[in-house]
Structure formats: C-alpha cells, structure tokens
Amino acid sequence: MFTTNEQFSNASKASIEANLALLSSLSTKAFDGFEKLFDLNLNAFKSSLDDSTSAAKQLLAARDPQEFLTLAAAQAQPNMEKAIAYSRHLTTIASGVQAEISKAAEAQIAEASRKVLELVEELSKNAPAGSENAVAMLKSAIGNASAGYEQFSKSTKQAVEVMETNLNNAVSQFTPPAAKAAKAAKK
C-alpha cells in the first residue's frame, strides 16, 4: 500500500511542477505577445501623429478648395495602406502567440497524458484481481479525453487559419477599390 501512496504522491508532485512550468511558459509567451502588440501600437501612434501633423500643415497651406480636396484625396491611399499593414501585422502577432501557446499546451498535455497512462499501467500491475474492467475504463476515459483535446486543438487551428484567410481576402478585395477611389479623387 505504501508504494501506491508514494506513486500518487510522486505523480501529484510531478503534475504540479509540470503545471507550474506550463503556466510560466504560457505567461512568458503571452507577455511577449503583449510586448509586440504594445510596440506595434506605439509605432502606429507615433507614425499617425507625424502623418497627421504633416497632413494638417499641407491642408492648411492649400491655396484654394480644389487643391485642398486634391491633397485630402492624396492622403487617403497611404492611410489606407498603413491601416491594412497594421491589420496584417496585428494578425501575425496574434496568430504567432496563439501558435506558441498551442504548441506549449499540446506538449504539456501530451506529457501529462503519457504520465497518467504510465501511472495507471503501474497501478494496474498491483491492482487486485477482477479490477481489469475498471482499469480498462480508466484507460479508455483518458484516451477519450486526449482525443477530445486533440480535436479541440485542430478545430482551434482551423478557426485561426480561416480568420487569417478571411482577413487577407478582405484586404485584397478592399485595396484595389480604395486605390481607385484615391486616384479618382486626385483627378
């Protein structure tokens, strides 16, 4: 009986240590993502401020309404391109962080499942006669939980890929009409 208690104790300790390592890893990855997002927003803000100041100076220097409208239209295209670039960069950051977190979580879950199955296997060796069905049900439950997580993980990855594809499609469909409108406004 002492061996079983010791096995549970060791398994619990290993599980807690693994969960702490996972939490630390996920926190680091999330913090890195937030740091990238902060840098992106800071750079976008600085660029926007500089561009707005420059645009305001140009618009205030316009000599007549036609020149004012021409200048305003000319500024639309670069602003649209910057917004599209920002969206793409934001999506890249988000999908990168999601991929890193998924990778770390998958590795941790695979390792935890392996350890649980090893523990169940070890315990089943010392299990009393007639408990084979209970051990088989426990192994089946663990296998089902692992399969369920794998399916959830695949579905999440597919959803992220669809989101990225839709964003890229929207950007590619929106860019030509915006360019056309900017050129028409210049005329």
Residue pairs with C-beta under 8 A, 6 or more apart in sequence:
3 126
4 123
4 126
7 119
7 122
7 123
8 119
11 115
11 116
11 119
14 115
15 112
15 115
18 108
18 111
18 112
18 115
19 108
21 108
22 104
22 105
22 108
25 104
26 101
26 104
26 105
29 97
29 100
29 101
29 104
30 97
30 101
32 97
32 100
33 93
33 94
33 96
33 97
33 100
36 93
36 96
36 97
37 90
37 93
40 86
40 89
40 90
40 93
44 82
44 86
47 82
48 82
51 75
51 78
51 79
51 82
55 71
55 75
58 71
58 75
59 68
59 71
59 72
62 68
62 71
69 185
70 185
70 186
72 185
73 182
73 185
73 186
74 182
74 185
74 186
76 178
76 181
76 182
76 185
77 178
77 179
77 182
77 183
80 174
80 175
80 178
80 179
80 182
81 175
84 171
84 174
84 175
87 167
87 171
88 167
88 168
88 171
91 163
91 164
91 167
95 160
95 164
98 156
98 160
102 153
102 156
102 157
105 153
106 153
109 146
109 149
113 142
113 145
113 146
116 142
117 139
117 142
120 135
120 138
120 139
120 142
123 135
124 131
124 132
124 135
127 134
127 135
